[in-house]
Amino acid sequence: KNFTMSQSQFSTHQLRAALHTTFTSPNQSQRQNAENYLKSFSYHNSFLVQSFAIIGGQTQGNSTEEPWSQQDRLAYGIFIKNIIYSWKEEELMEKHAATIQQHIIDLLYKVVNEMSIRNVVMSIVRKLLFAGEWKDFQSIIHQILTSSGSDMNKMQCGLLLMNEHTKQLDMRNEKTEAFFQRFEPLLLGLYEYILLQTKEHRPQPLMNMRYNIAKSLWHTLRRGYAVTWTAQDLSGFKKWMDLFLHSYSADSELFGLMAQQFDSSHFIWKEKRLIGHVVYVILLRSFETRTNKDETATRKKKRRNKPQGSKDEQAVSNLFMAEYATLFLQKYVEIMQRYHQLPNQSQIPNRNLSPMLVYMDSSIQDGQIYNKIWLPNIQNFFHQILLPFIMFKKEDFQLMMDDPSQFLSVNFEENDDIYSTRVAAAQIFYELVGLRYKSVLGPFIQFVEQIMNNPNASPPQQDGILFLFVHIKRVLDMDDSKMVSYLHNFTTQHVFKAMNSTEPYLCARANAFLSNFLIACVPEARYRHEAIQLILNSLQHENLVVKTQAAVAVSELIQHDEICAQLKPLLAQLLKSYLQLMLQIDSSTLVASLSILVSNFADEMHPFAVDTCASTVDVFMRL
């Protein structure tokens, strides 16, 4: 089919047919012809105005043409967005910016509850803001919000535009104080109003508005406190904190909502995640700006050369630490307890919990919070809050069966997943032991022994304990003879037993423990010999994960002369095991382990060099 048009024509019927052709026709020339036809619209005098009308669901005059479906409007919106993004900034600002500014807000109002189309429209707004100054943009936002009344669609439009504006200011590293001064009272009023409206019912648009208000505040505060929070007037700050705490209480049943109102609960969690970010930033800034006699030596050293901040910032920090820091910590503990009671935790993404765990982690640095909340409840924190996060999960087992390479990357290698709840919980242990060593060590060992000596303890819990020791290794005092003695007994009593576990993940974890602690904590030759034999047995295990961790353990231990000499007669067998394993599993850690093996036995490699090179070529070709 050939598509043609004159400058005076604008046939939406033909336009829709061309649009369908671009993504349904199997004929490339037809698709190209249709795309050229669509692009020719960009030269039409009323191109943008009529296109926005189509995207917004408006039909032409008295036309009897069938209305465009949402799918077609979305496809056409993406096409228009791509056209606008293809224009150079000069062309956009000189020829089209005024038309877009005149009609885009009305279009957004029409599609504000159609999320996919709304996102396309907001991307056009983003392009216009990024290309140049939309000089009266703040005035437009202010006018929309102040005139919205009870019009929820209008209010939502204003919040979306405000959110985008604060995001652009943040991206360009511009100061946001003046903007925040103008809008903070309005945001506070809107948030309080919506919070009241969602006391009993939580429709998705209202929850989305709460989320957008929190997001605007997050973009505003992430580079520092707003100047409206002064030492003379902290009422705005107090109002925000009170409202955020109230939102946690008002949404206390959010766990029960997961199965019933998933869309609404999705926005509840998004809002809570952003509140968590805001509160976390305030907590960190408080450590930098206030003088704290209970501050740890480590924290003092970190901020020794940093300015304490203005009097206004110190006033905000002192108020937060005195009245709110503990309250937020208690809320987060309550949420974690309820989370662990959920039958299906996968409904709540880890990224929604991560800011709360990070806040809990940072709160340990404050002596008053630690003495008031952490220390009296330390065993409850260990058993009820943190252990469920670090222990082995059902989804971990499924991943081990389906994708051993990915399982190793997630569970044994350096994990850069900033939203991992396991890593976040382990980091809390790290901070507790590292910053509060004397008061935490005894309760920590008691916690470990309660798990490992309990006949009813599950292998997933034991896996969590071994994982934890490896994670906190750097903050354990290995010059303390009592600690070394304890780790020696722990290794011979518990880790050796785990090496023979019928659960492959626990056996793999035990190999990882030995590679980290054997040399430092087990000096006796007979125990070392037994440990090496257990690791060599694991190299012959039927499970790829166990064999890989055993290979990693060997490569770590042969860097010590005594063990290197012990394993030298087994070099041919070791090389064969490594190379066979590399053909079975894709692991960068395994490749690095082979490199260590070759380096440590460089003088003995001559008889095996050709076969080793040939095998590594096979592995390379397979990859």
C-alpha positions as CSV (number, residue, x, y, z in Angstrom):
1,K,0.0,0.0,0.0
2,N,1.2,3.5,-0.8
3,F,0.6,6.3,1.7
4,T,0.5,9.8,0.2
5,M,-0.7,13.2,1.5
6,S,-0.7,16.8,0.7
7,Q,0.2,19.6,3.1
8,S,-3.4,20.4,3.6
9,Q,-4.5,16.9,4.4
10,F,-4.6,15.3,7.9
11,S,-6.5,12.0,7.6
12,T,-6.5,10.2,11.0
13,H,-7.9,7.2,9.3
14,Q,-5.0,6.9,6.9
15,L,-2.6,7.8,9.8
16,R,-3.9,4.9,11.9
17,A,-3.5,2.5,9.0
18,A,0.1,3.7,8.5
19,L,0.8,3.3,12.2
20,H,-0.4,-0.3,12.1
21,T,1.6,-1.0,9.0
22,T,4.8,0.1,10.8
23,F,4.6,-2.7,13.3
24,T,2.5,-5.4,11.7
25,S,3.5,-5.6,8.0
26,P,6.0,-8.4,7.2
27,N,7.1,-6.4,4.1
28,Q,10.1,-4.1,4.9
29,S,9.4,-1.7,2.0
30,Q,5.8,-1.3,3.2
31,R,7.0,-0.5,6.7
32,Q,9.5,2.0,5.5
33,N,6.9,3.7,3.3
34,A,4.5,3.9,6.2
35,E,7.2,5.4,8.5
36,N,8.1,8.0,5.9
37,Y,4.4,8.9,5.6
38,L,4.2,9.3,9.4
39,K,7.3,11.4,9.5
40,S,5.9,13.7,6.8
41,F,3.3,14.8,9.4
42,S,6.0,16.7,11.3
43,Y,5.9,19.4,8.5
44,H,2.2,19.8,8.8
45,N,1.0,23.2,10.2
46,S,-1.3,21.6,12.8
47,F,0.8,18.5,13.4
48,L,1.4,18.8,17.1
49,V,-2.0,20.1,18.1
50,Q,-3.9,17.4,16.3
51,S,-1.4,14.8,17.4
52,F,-1.9,15.7,21.1
53,A,-5.7,15.5,20.5
54,I,-5.3,12.0,19.2
55,I,-3.1,10.9,22.1
56,G,-5.6,12.4,24.5
57,G,-8.4,10.4,23.0
58,Q,-10.2,13.2,21.1
59,T,-11.7,12.5,17.7
60,Q,-12.0,15.0,14.9
61,G,-15.1,17.2,15.0
62,N,-18.3,15.4,13.8
63,S,-16.2,12.5,12.5
64,T,-17.9,9.1,12.6
65,E,-14.5,7.5,12.8
66,E,-14.1,4.8,15.4
67,P,-12.2,6.2,18.5
68,W,-8.5,5.2,18.8
69,S,-7.8,2.4,21.2
70,Q,-5.5,3.0,24.1
71,Q,-2.9,0.7,22.5
72,D,-3.0,2.8,19.3
73,R,-2.8,6.1,21.2
74,L,0.2,4.8,23.1
75,A,1.9,3.7,19.9
76,Y,1.2,7.0,18.3
77,G,2.4,8.9,21.5
78,I,5.7,7.0,21.3
79,F,6.0,7.9,17.7
80,I,5.4,11.7,18.5
81,K,7.8,11.5,21.4
82,N,10.5,10.1,19.1
83,I,9.9,12.8,16.5
84,I,10.3,15.5,19.2
85,Y,13.4,13.9,20.6
86,S,14.9,13.8,17.0
87,W,14.7,17.6,16.7
88,K,17.8,19.6,17.5
89,E,17.4,21.8,20.5
90,E,17.5,25.0,18.4
91,E,14.7,23.7,16.2
92,L,12.7,22.5,19.1
93,M,12.9,25.8,21.0
94,E,12.4,28.1,18.0
95,K,9.6,26.3,16.1
96,H,7.8,24.0,18.4
97,A,8.4,24.9,22.1
98,A,5.5,27.4,22.3
99,T,3.0,25.0,20.8
100,I,4.1,22.2,23.2
101,Q,3.9,24.4,26.2
102,Q,0.4,25.6,25.2
103,H,-1.1,22.1,24.8
104,I,1.0,19.6,26.8
105,I,-0.5,20.4,30.2
106,D,-4.0,19.9,28.9
107,L,-2.9,16.6,27.4
108,L,-1.4,15.5,30.6
109,Y,-4.6,16.2,32.5
110,K,-6.6,14.0,30.0
111,V,-4.2,11.0,30.3
112,V,-3.1,11.3,34.0
113,N,-4.8,8.1,35.0
114,E,-3.5,6.1,31.9
115,M,0.0,5.4,33.3
116,S,1.7,4.2,30.1
117,I,0.5,7.1,28.0
118,R,1.1,9.5,30.9
119,N,4.7,8.4,31.1
120,V,5.2,9.2,27.4
121,V,3.7,12.6,27.8
122,M,6.0,13.3,30.8
123,S,9.0,12.3,28.7
124,I,8.0,15.1,26.3
125,V,7.8,17.5,29.2
126,R,11.3,16.3,30.3
127,K,12.7,16.9,26.9
128,L,11.4,20.5,26.9
129,L,12.7,21.2,30.4
130,F,16.1,19.7,29.5
131,A,16.4,21.6,26.2
132,G,15.9,25.1,27.6
133,E,14.3,27.3,30.1
134,W,10.5,27.0,30.5
135,K,10.5,30.3,32.3
136,D,7.1,30.2,33.8
137,F,7.1,26.5,34.6
138,Q,7.1,27.1,38.4
139,S,4.2,29.5,38.1
140,I,2.3,27.0,36.0
141,I,2.8,24.3,38.7
142,H,1.8,26.7,41.5
143,Q,-1.3,27.7,39.6
144,I,-2.4,24.1,38.9
145,L,-1.9,23.1,42.6
146,T,-3.5,26.1,44.2
147,S,-6.5,25.9,41.9
148,S,-7.0,22.2,42.0
149,G,-9.5,22.2,44.9
150,S,-10.8,18.6,45.1
151,D,-10.0,17.9,41.5
152,M,-7.7,14.9,42.0
153,N,-6.6,14.7,38.4
154,K,-5.5,18.3,38.4
155,M,-3.7,17.8,41.7
156,Q,-2.0,14.8,40.3
157,C,-0.9,16.7,37.2
158,G,0.6,19.4,39.4
159,L,2.5,16.9,41.5
160,L,3.9,15.1,38.5
161,L,5.1,18.4,37.0
162,M,6.6,19.4,40.3
163,N,8.3,16.1,40.7
164,E,9.9,16.4,37.3
165,H,11.0,19.9,37.9
166,T,12.7,19.1,41.2
167,K,14.4,16.1,39.5
168,Q,15.7,18.4,36.7
169,L,17.0,20.8,39.3
170,D,18.7,18.0,41.1
171,M,20.3,16.5,37.9
172,R,21.7,20.0,37.0
173,N,23.0,20.3,40.5
174,E,21.1,23.6,41.0
175,K,20.1,25.0,44.3
176,T,16.5,24.1,45.3
177,E,16.1,26.3,48.4
178,A,14.1,29.1,46.6
179,F,11.9,26.5,44.9
180,F,11.3,24.7,48.2
181,Q,10.6,27.9,50.1
182,R,7.8,28.6,47.6
183,F,6.2,25.2,47.6
184,E,6.9,23.6,51.0
185,P,3.7,25.0,52.6
186,L,1.6,23.8,49.6
187,L,3.2,20.4,49.7
188,L,2.7,20.0,53.4
189,G,-1.0,21.0,53.1
190,L,-1.5,18.6,50.2
191,Y,0.2,15.7,51.9
192,E,-1.8,16.2,55.1
193,Y,-5.0,16.5,53.0
194,I,-4.3,13.3,51.0
195,L,-3.3,11.4,54.2
196,L,-6.7,12.2,55.6
197,Q,-8.4,11.2,52.4
198,T,-6.7,7.8,52.4
199,K,-7.4,7.0,56.1
200,E,-9.9,4.2,55.2
201,H,-9.7,3.8,51.4
202,R,-6.5,3.9,49.3
203,P,-7.4,4.4,45.6
204,Q,-4.4,4.2,43.4
205,P,-4.4,7.9,42.2
206,L,-4.3,9.2,45.8
207,M,-1.5,6.8,46.8
208,N,0.4,7.9,43.7
209,M,0.1,11.5,44.8
210,R,1.5,10.7,48.2
211,Y,4.4,9.0,46.5
212,N,5.0,12.0,44.2
213,I,5.1,14.4,47.2
214,A,7.6,12.3,48.9
215,K,9.6,12.1,45.7
216,S,9.7,15.9,45.3
217,L,10.9,16.2,48.9
218,W,13.6,13.6,48.2
219,H,15.0,15.4,45.2
220,T,14.9,18.7,47.1
221,L,16.7,17.4,50.2
222,R,19.3,15.0,48.9
223,R,21.8,17.9,48.4
224,G,21.2,19.4,51.8
225,Y,18.6,20.9,54.1
226,A,16.3,23.5,52.7
227,V,16.8,27.0,54.1
228,T,13.2,27.2,55.2
229,W,14.2,25.0,58.2
230,T,15.9,27.6,60.3
231,A,16.9,27.5,64.0
232,Q,14.2,30.1,64.6
233,D,11.4,28.2,62.9
234,L,11.5,24.4,62.7
235,S,7.8,24.0,62.4
236,G,8.0,22.8,58.8
237,F,10.5,20.2,59.6
238,K,8.5,19.0,62.6
239,K,5.4,18.8,60.4
240,W,7.1,16.6,57.8
241,M,8.4,14.2,60.4
242,D,5.1,14.0,62.2
243,L,3.2,13.4,58.9
244,F,5.7,10.7,57.8
245,L,5.4,8.9,61.2
246,H,1.6,9.2,60.9
247,S,1.8,7.7,57.4
248,Y,3.5,4.6,58.8
249,S,0.8,4.3,61.5
250,A,-2.0,4.9,59.0
251,D,-0.7,2.2,56.7
252,S,0.1,-0.2,59.5
253,E,-2.0,-2.9,57.7
254,L,0.0,-2.4,54.4
255,F,1.1,-6.0,54.6
256,G,-2.4,-7.2,54.5
257,L,-3.1,-5.1,51.5
258,M,-0.6,-6.9,49.4
259,A,-3.0,-9.6,48.3
260,Q,-6.1,-7.4,48.1
261,Q,-5.1,-4.1,46.6
262,F,-1.8,-4.7,44.9
263,D,-1.8,-1.5,42.8
264,S,-2.5,0.7,45.8
265,S,0.0,-1.2,48.1
266,H,2.6,-0.8,45.3
267,F,2.4,3.0,45.7
268,I,2.3,2.7,49.5
269,W,5.6,0.9,49.4
270,K,7.1,3.3,46.8
271,E,6.2,6.1,49.1
272,K,7.7,4.4,52.2
273,R,10.9,3.7,50.2
274,L,11.3,7.4,49.5
275,I,10.4,8.4,53.0
276,G,13.1,6.0,54.1
277,H,15.6,7.7,51.8
278,V,14.7,11.2,53.1
279,V,15.0,10.1,56.8
280,Y,18.3,8.3,56.1
281,V,19.8,11.4,54.5
282,I,18.7,13.5,57.5
283,L,20.2,10.9,59.9
284,L,23.6,10.9,58.1
285,R,23.6,14.7,57.9
286,S,22.9,14.8,61.6
287,F,26.0,12.8,62.4
288,E,28.0,15.3,60.4
289,T,26.5,18.5,61.8
290,R,25.9,17.8,65.5
291,T,28.3,17.4,68.4
292,N,27.7,14.1,70.0
293,K,29.6,13.1,73.2
294,D,28.6,9.5,72.6
295,E,29.9,9.5,69.0
296,T,32.2,6.6,68.2
297,A,35.9,7.2,67.6
298,T,35.5,5.8,64.0
299,R,32.7,8.3,63.2
300,K,34.7,11.2,64.8
301,K,37.7,10.3,62.7
302,K,35.7,10.2,59.5
303,R,34.3,13.7,60.0
304,R,37.3,15.3,61.6
305,N,38.0,17.6,58.7
306,K,34.4,18.2,57.7
307,P,32.5,21.4,58.7
308,Q,29.9,21.0,61.3
309,G,27.3,22.9,59.3
310,S,25.3,26.0,59.8
311,K,23.4,26.8,63.0
312,D,20.2,26.0,61.1
313,E,21.5,22.6,60.1
314,Q,22.6,21.8,63.6
315,A,19.2,22.8,65.0
316,V,17.5,20.5,62.5
317,S,19.9,17.7,63.4
318,N,19.6,18.1,67.1
319,L,15.8,18.1,66.9
320,F,15.8,15.0,64.7
321,M,18.1,13.1,67.0
322,A,16.2,14.2,70.1
323,E,12.7,13.5,69.0
324,Y,12.5,11.5,65.8
325,A,15.5,9.2,65.2
326,T,14.4,6.6,67.8
327,L,10.8,6.7,66.7
328,F,11.7,5.9,63.0
329,L,14.0,3.1,64.2
330,Q,11.1,1.6,66.2
331,K,8.8,1.9,63.3
332,Y,11.2,0.1,61.0
333,V,11.7,-2.7,63.6
334,E,8.0,-3.2,63.7
335,I,7.8,-3.3,59.9
336,M,10.6,-5.9,59.8
337,Q,8.8,-8.1,62.3
338,R,5.6,-8.0,60.3
339,Y,7.4,-8.6,57.1
340,H,8.9,-11.9,58.5
341,Q,5.4,-13.1,59.3
342,L,4.2,-12.8,55.7
343,P,3.6,-16.1,53.9
344,N,4.7,-14.7,50.6
345,Q,7.5,-12.2,51.1
346,S,8.3,-12.0,47.4
347,Q,5.4,-9.7,46.9
348,I,7.4,-6.9,48.5
349,P,10.6,-6.1,46.5
350,N,13.8,-5.9,48.4
351,R,14.4,-2.3,47.3
352,N,11.4,-1.2,49.5
353,L,13.0,-2.7,52.6
354,S,16.6,-1.7,51.9
355,P,16.3,2.0,53.1
356,M,14.9,0.9,56.4
357,L,17.7,-1.6,56.9
358,V,20.3,0.9,56.0
359,Y,18.8,3.4,58.5
360,M,18.9,0.7,61.2
361,D,22.6,0.1,60.3
362,S,23.5,3.8,60.5
363,S,21.6,4.3,63.8
364,I,24.2,2.1,65.6
365,Q,26.7,4.9,65.3
366,D,24.7,7.0,67.8
367,G,25.5,6.1,71.4
368,Q,22.2,7.2,72.8
369,I,20.1,5.2,70.2
370,Y,22.4,2.2,70.7
371,N,22.1,2.3,74.5
372,K,18.3,2.9,74.4
373,I,17.2,0.6,71.6
374,W,19.8,-1.7,70.4
375,L,21.6,-3.0,73.5
376,P,18.5,-3.9,75.7
377,N,17.0,-5.8,72.7
378,I,20.1,-7.2,71.1
379,Q,19.0,-10.8,71.1
380,N,15.6,-10.0,69.7
381,F,17.4,-8.0,66.9
382,F,19.6,-11.0,66.2
383,H,17.0,-13.8,66.2
384,Q,13.8,-12.0,65.1
385,I,14.9,-9.3,62.8
386,L,18.3,-10.1,61.2
387,L,18.6,-13.9,61.1
388,P,15.6,-14.4,58.8
389,F,17.3,-12.0,56.3
390,I,20.7,-13.8,56.3
391,M,19.5,-17.4,56.3
392,F,19.2,-19.5,53.1
393,K,15.8,-19.1,51.3
394,K,13.7,-21.3,49.1
395,E,14.3,-19.0,46.2
396,D,18.0,-19.4,46.7
397,F,17.7,-23.2,46.5
398,Q,15.6,-22.8,43.2
399,L,18.3,-20.5,41.8
400,M,21.0,-23.0,42.7
401,M,19.2,-25.7,40.8
402,D,18.3,-23.6,37.8
403,D,21.4,-21.4,37.3
404,P,24.4,-22.4,39.4
405,S,26.6,-19.6,37.9
406,Q,24.1,-16.9,38.9
407,F,23.7,-18.5,42.3
408,L,27.4,-18.3,42.9
409,S,27.5,-14.7,41.8
410,V,24.7,-13.7,44.1
411,N,25.5,-15.8,47.2
412,F,29.3,-16.2,47.3
413,E,31.0,-13.5,45.3
414,E,31.2,-9.8,46.1
415,N,27.6,-8.7,45.9
416,D,27.1,-5.2,44.5
417,D,23.3,-5.4,44.7
418,I,22.5,-2.3,46.7
419,Y,19.0,-3.6,47.5
420,S,20.0,-7.0,48.8
421,T,18.4,-7.5,52.2
422,R,20.8,-10.3,53.1
423,V,23.8,-8.0,52.5
424,A,22.1,-5.1,54.3
425,A,21.3,-7.3,57.4
426,A,24.8,-8.7,57.4
427,Q,26.2,-5.1,57.3
428,I,24.2,-4.4,60.5
429,F,26.1,-7.2,62.2
430,Y,29.3,-5.8,60.7
431,E,28.6,-2.4,62.2
432,L,27.5,-3.8,65.6
433,V,30.6,-5.9,66.0
434,G,32.9,-3.2,64.5
435,L,31.6,-0.2,66.4
436,R,30.4,-1.9,69.6
437,Y,32.8,-4.7,69.9
438,K,33.1,-5.0,73.7
439,S,29.4,-4.9,74.4
440,V,28.2,-6.9,71.4
441,L,30.8,-9.7,71.2
442,G,29.4,-11.7,74.1
443,P,25.7,-11.5,73.0
444,F,26.8,-12.3,69.4
445,I,28.7,-15.5,70.4
446,Q,25.7,-16.5,72.5
447,F,23.4,-16.0,69.5
448,V,25.7,-18.1,67.3
449,E,25.9,-20.9,69.8
450,Q,22.1,-21.0,70.3
451,I,21.7,-21.6,66.6
452,M,24.6,-24.0,66.0
453,N,24.0,-26.1,69.1
454,N,20.3,-26.3,68.7
455,P,19.3,-29.8,67.5
456,N,16.3,-28.3,65.8
457,A,18.2,-25.6,64.0
458,S,17.7,-25.8,60.3
459,P,20.5,-26.0,57.7
460,P,19.3,-22.6,56.2
461,Q,19.9,-21.0,59.6
462,Q,23.3,-22.6,59.9
463,D,24.2,-21.4,56.4
464,G,23.3,-17.9,57.5
465,I,25.7,-18.1,60.5
466,L,28.6,-19.2,58.3
467,F,27.8,-16.5,55.7
468,L,27.7,-14.0,58.6
469,F,31.2,-14.9,59.9
470,V,32.7,-14.5,56.4
471,H,31.0,-11.1,56.0
472,I,32.2,-9.7,59.3
473,K,35.7,-11.3,59.2
474,R,37.5,-7.9,58.9
475,V,36.1,-6.5,62.1
476,L,36.8,-9.6,64.2
477,D,39.9,-9.1,66.5
478,M,42.2,-11.8,65.3
479,D,44.8,-10.7,67.7
480,D,42.5,-11.6,70.6
481,S,43.5,-15.1,71.7
482,K,40.0,-15.7,73.1
483,M,38.4,-15.0,69.7
484,V,40.9,-17.2,67.9
485,S,40.3,-20.0,70.4
486,Y,36.5,-19.6,69.9
487,L,36.8,-19.7,66.1
488,H,39.1,-22.8,66.4
489,N,36.4,-24.7,68.4
490,F,33.7,-23.4,66.1
491,T,35.5,-24.7,63.1
492,T,36.3,-28.2,64.4
493,Q,32.8,-28.6,66.0
494,H,30.5,-27.0,63.5
495,V,32.2,-26.3,60.2
496,F,33.7,-29.7,59.8
497,K,30.3,-31.2,60.4
498,A,28.7,-28.8,57.8
499,M,31.3,-30.1,55.3
500,N,29.5,-33.4,55.3
501,S,26.0,-32.0,55.1
502,T,23.5,-33.5,52.8
503,E,22.5,-29.9,51.8
504,P,24.9,-28.8,49.1
505,Y,24.5,-25.1,49.8
506,L,25.6,-25.6,53.4
507,C,28.6,-27.7,52.3
508,A,29.5,-25.0,49.8
509,R,29.3,-22.4,52.6
510,A,31.5,-24.4,54.9
511,N,34.2,-24.5,52.1
512,A,34.0,-20.7,51.9
513,F,34.4,-20.5,55.7
514,L,37.5,-22.7,55.7
515,S,39.1,-20.7,52.9
516,N,38.7,-17.6,55.1
517,F,39.5,-18.9,58.6
518,L,41.5,-22.1,58.5
519,I,45.0,-20.6,58.5
520,A,44.3,-18.0,61.1
521,C,42.3,-20.1,63.6
522,V,43.4,-23.7,63.2
523,P,47.2,-24.1,63.8
524,E,47.2,-27.8,64.6
525,A,48.5,-29.9,61.7
526,R,46.0,-32.8,62.3
527,Y,43.0,-30.4,62.0
528,R,44.4,-28.7,59.0
529,H,45.0,-32.0,57.3
530,E,41.4,-33.0,58.1
531,A,40.2,-29.7,56.7
532,I,42.2,-30.1,53.5
533,Q,40.9,-33.6,53.0
534,L,37.3,-32.4,53.4
535,I,37.9,-29.7,50.8
536,L,39.4,-32.2,48.4
537,N,36.4,-34.5,48.9
538,S,34.2,-31.5,48.0
539,L,36.0,-31.2,44.7
540,Q,34.5,-34.6,43.8
541,H,31.0,-33.6,45.0
542,E,28.1,-34.1,42.5
543,N,26.9,-30.5,43.0
544,L,28.6,-27.8,40.8
545,V,28.3,-25.1,43.5
546,V,30.1,-27.3,46.1
547,K,32.8,-28.2,43.6
548,T,33.4,-24.5,42.7
549,Q,33.6,-23.3,46.3
550,A,36.0,-26.2,47.0
551,A,38.2,-25.1,44.1
552,V,38.1,-21.5,45.4
553,A,39.1,-22.7,48.8
554,V,42.1,-24.7,47.5
555,S,43.3,-21.6,45.5
556,E,43.1,-19.5,48.7
557,L,44.9,-22.0,50.9
558,I,47.7,-23.0,48.6
559,Q,49.1,-19.4,49.0
560,H,50.4,-20.7,52.3
561,D,53.7,-22.6,52.0
562,E,52.7,-25.5,54.3
563,I,49.5,-26.3,52.4
564,C,51.1,-25.7,49.0
565,A,53.7,-28.3,49.8
566,Q,51.0,-30.7,51.0
567,L,49.0,-30.3,47.7
568,K,52.0,-30.3,45.3
569,P,51.8,-34.1,44.7
570,L,48.1,-33.7,43.7
571,L,48.8,-31.0,41.1
572,A,47.7,-33.2,38.1
573,Q,44.5,-34.2,39.8
574,L,43.8,-30.6,40.8
575,L,44.3,-29.3,37.3
576,K,42.0,-31.9,35.9
577,S,39.3,-31.1,38.4
578,Y,39.6,-27.3,37.7
579,L,39.5,-27.7,33.9
580,Q,36.6,-30.1,33.9
581,L,34.7,-27.8,36.2
582,M,35.3,-24.8,33.9
583,L,33.7,-26.7,31.1
584,Q,30.6,-27.2,33.3
585,I,30.0,-23.8,34.9
586,D,30.7,-20.2,33.9
587,S,32.4,-18.5,36.9
588,S,34.9,-15.7,36.8
589,T,35.9,-16.6,40.4
590,L,36.8,-20.1,39.2
591,V,38.9,-18.8,36.4
592,A,40.8,-16.6,38.9
593,S,41.3,-19.6,41.1
594,L,42.9,-21.5,38.3
595,S,45.2,-18.6,37.7
596,I,46.3,-18.7,41.4
597,L,46.8,-22.4,41.1
598,V,49.0,-22.0,38.0
599,S,51.0,-19.2,39.6
600,N,51.7,-21.0,42.8
601,F,52.9,-24.1,41.0
602,A,54.7,-22.3,38.2
603,D,57.8,-24.5,38.5
604,E,55.8,-27.7,38.3
605,M,53.5,-26.7,35.4
606,H,55.8,-27.8,32.5
607,P,54.3,-31.3,32.1
608,F,50.8,-30.0,32.1
609,A,51.2,-26.7,30.1
610,V,50.0,-28.0,26.7
611,D,46.9,-29.8,28.0
612,T,46.1,-26.8,30.2
613,C,46.3,-24.4,27.3
614,A,44.2,-26.7,25.1
615,S,41.5,-27.0,27.8
616,T,41.4,-23.2,28.4
617,V,40.9,-22.7,24.7
618,D,38.0,-25.1,24.8
619,V,36.5,-23.1,27.6
620,F,37.0,-19.9,25.8
621,M,35.4,-21.2,22.6
622,R,32.4,-22.5,24.7
623,L,31.9,-19.1,26.2
